[in-house]
Amino acid sequence: MWPIYQQETIAKPFVGRIPQTFADDMDTIDAYLAESRGTRDARPLVELLVRRRKETTAP
């Protein structure tokens, strides 16, 4: 095994909250990937996801 993989400290998984928009985000990402096949810029997708997250978490 490569020395870089021989670690003394083993990472522990953690649990985080799943945002309310998670299911919609996944559907949006799946649709974007199916349509673009990696040929379009991802910036509009990220902007949409960030905007949606801000709208749902705003007080």
C-alpha positions as CSV (number, residue, x, y, z in Angstrom):
1,M,0.0,0.0,0.0
2,W,1.2,3.5,-0.8
3,P,2.5,5.4,2.3
4,I,0.0,8.2,1.8
5,Y,-2.8,5.8,2.5
6,Q,-1.3,4.5,5.8
7,Q,-2.8,7.0,8.2
8,E,-2.6,6.8,12.0
9,T,-5.8,8.9,12.4
10,I,-8.9,7.5,10.8
11,A,-11.7,9.9,9.8
12,K,-15.1,9.5,11.4
13,P,-18.2,10.2,9.4
14,F,-20.5,12.9,10.6
15,V,-24.2,13.5,10.2
16,G,-25.4,16.8,8.9
17,R,-28.8,18.3,8.3
18,I,-30.2,17.7,4.8
19,P,-31.6,20.9,3.4
20,Q,-35.3,21.2,2.6
21,T,-34.4,21.7,-1.1
22,F,-32.4,18.4,-1.3
23,A,-34.8,16.4,-3.4
24,D,-35.5,19.3,-5.8
25,D,-31.8,20.0,-6.0
26,M,-31.1,16.4,-7.0
27,D,-33.8,16.5,-9.6
28,T,-32.4,19.8,-11.0
29,I,-28.9,18.4,-11.2
30,D,-30.0,15.2,-12.8
31,A,-32.0,17.1,-15.5
32,Y,-29.1,19.5,-16.1
33,L,-26.7,16.6,-16.6
34,A,-29.0,14.7,-18.8
35,E,-29.6,17.8,-21.1
36,S,-26.1,19.1,-21.2
37,R,-23.9,16.0,-21.3
38,G,-21.1,18.0,-19.8
39,T,-21.1,20.6,-22.6
40,R,-22.7,23.6,-20.8
41,D,-21.3,25.9,-18.2
42,A,-22.3,24.8,-14.7
43,R,-22.4,28.4,-13.3
44,P,-26.2,28.9,-14.1
45,L,-26.9,25.6,-12.3
46,V,-25.0,26.6,-9.2
47,E,-26.6,30.0,-9.2
48,L,-30.0,28.4,-9.3
49,L,-29.2,26.0,-6.5
50,V,-27.8,28.8,-4.3
51,R,-30.8,31.1,-5.0
52,R,-33.2,28.3,-4.1
53,R,-31.3,27.6,-0.9
54,K,-31.3,31.3,0.1
55,E,-35.1,31.5,-0.5
56,T,-35.9,28.6,1.6
57,T,-33.6,29.5,4.5
58,A,-34.6,33.2,4.6
59,P,-36.3,34.2,7.9
